[in-house]
Amino acid sequence: MNFNLLSLLRPNILNLRPYSSARDEFSGTEAILLDANENPFNHPLNRYPDPHQRELKSKISELYAVKPESIFLGNGSDEAIDLLYRAFCIPGKSNVVSIDPSYGMYEVCAHINDVAYQRVALKPDFSLDPEALLKAVNPETRLIFLCSPNNPTSNLLKKEDMLSVIRGFRGLVIVDEAYIDFSASSGLLPDLDSQPNLVILRTLSKAWGLAGIRLGMAFASADIVAILTKIKYPYNINRLSLEQAIQALSEEDKTQKWVTEILQEREILRNELDKLPFVVKSYPSDANFLLVKFTDPLAVYSFLREKGLIVRDRSRVNLCSGCLRITIGSPHENKLLIEQIRKFR
Ligand SMILES: *Cc1c(COP(=O)(O)O)cnc(C)c1O
């Protein structure tokens, strides 16, 4: 399928002259900065952060083996998702296709941007149906959203199935890998160079334990990254977040230890839940949460709530009837959950 990025781009974005910030012209450190109307006191937070996030991108580039020109950084993955809509979808005209069920922000951003959102159900075993997805595409379809491991179904999608979708579509395919660090897969990063219409989303919010700093990454061709960079707010990643992210990425072993512990806990929790008579089944998980089917999900939900344990009700979501989504907590939290849920009924 031939892919023409410029023909996908909204004409107003193609012609846009981006804001040129004072710091665009100067990237050194040894200078007296009287160009941005900053306060000379309160170092270092008096200074605007680097709009190009050079230091953080260079760390990420090393860690993920992706060139800096292929990295976009956003205020959470949510920013990248919204910018993809704003760059490529014409309000009231374009549409996007997404797997169903999946992460709610794809649909919220579609509505904010007045873009029609078409859902295509996963198969009952939560696997991808490439033919059904491509069948839902029409000439106004600009984006396809995939999520692997998928939220809330917790499974990896098969790489070959995702590649069929990517190769069979002339728009952009966004593969959200927020949970990939909890899975046995290395994801689609190795395929980035050979798939010009692929955008991979990663985040520091899950395995890296940094949901509070809001740092999302989009990996794509240099051309796609240049477009997102052109339309972002100049200083979209603040100085505190940059600093924390750089720090975390230099302590990768810490993240690895957390992931190992979360994976052990995931199997313990799943094992314990499967023993309960009111658990219909727990689904195998490639993420840091479990999707669990109960005979009476709302009663379990309320029961846990009363005990101060908050889980996510997914029982009204397509293919997930009867299901609650349970995040893997600390060993102590998981023990409390098991202790309490055993008392149900
Ligand atoms: C949690 C999650 C994210 C993370 O979003 P951020 O804005 O980076 O915090 C992205 N995608 C999915 C599917 C998620 O569940």
The ligand as an SDF file (V2000), in Angstrom:
LIG
                    3D

 15 15  0  0  0  0  0  0  0  0999 V2000
   -1.9530    4.1940   31.0710 C   0  0  0  0  0  0  0  0  0  0  0  0
   -2.0140    4.2010   29.5860 C   0  0  0  0  0  0  0  0  0  0  0  0
   -1.3160    5.1690   28.8490 C   0  0  0  0  0  0  0  0  0  0  0  0
   -0.4950    6.2030   29.5320 C   0  0  0  0  0  0  0  0  0  0  0  0
   -0.8710    7.4710   29.1940 O   0  0  0  0  0  0  0  0  0  0  0  0
    0.0020    8.6910   29.7380 P   0  0  0  0  0  0  0  0  0  0  0  0
   -0.7430    9.8660   29.1970 O   0  0  0  0  0  0  0  0  0  0  0  0
    1.3590    8.5390   29.1190 O   0  0  0  0  0  0  0  0  0  0  0  0
    0.0330    8.6070   31.2120 O   0  0  0  0  0  0  0  0  0  0  0  0
   -1.3330    5.1020   27.4680 C   0  0  0  0  0  0  0  0  0  0  0  0
   -2.0420    4.1570   26.8410 N   0  0  0  0  0  0  0  0  0  0  0  0
   -2.7270    3.2230   27.5110 C   0  0  0  0  0  0  0  0  0  0  0  0
   -3.4410    2.1670   26.7710 C   0  0  0  0  0  0  0  0  0  0  0  0
   -2.7530    3.2330   28.8990 C   0  0  0  0  0  0  0  0  0  0  0  0
   -3.4860    2.3140   29.5680 O   0  0  0  0  0  0  0  0  0  0  0  0
  1  2  1  0
  2  3  1  0
  2 14  2  0
  3  4  1  0
  3 10  2  0
  4  5  1  0
  5  6  1  0
  6  7  2  0
  6  8  1  0
  6  9  1  0
 10 11  1  0
 11 12  2  0
 12 13  1  0
 12 14  1  0
 14 15  1  0
M  END
$$$$
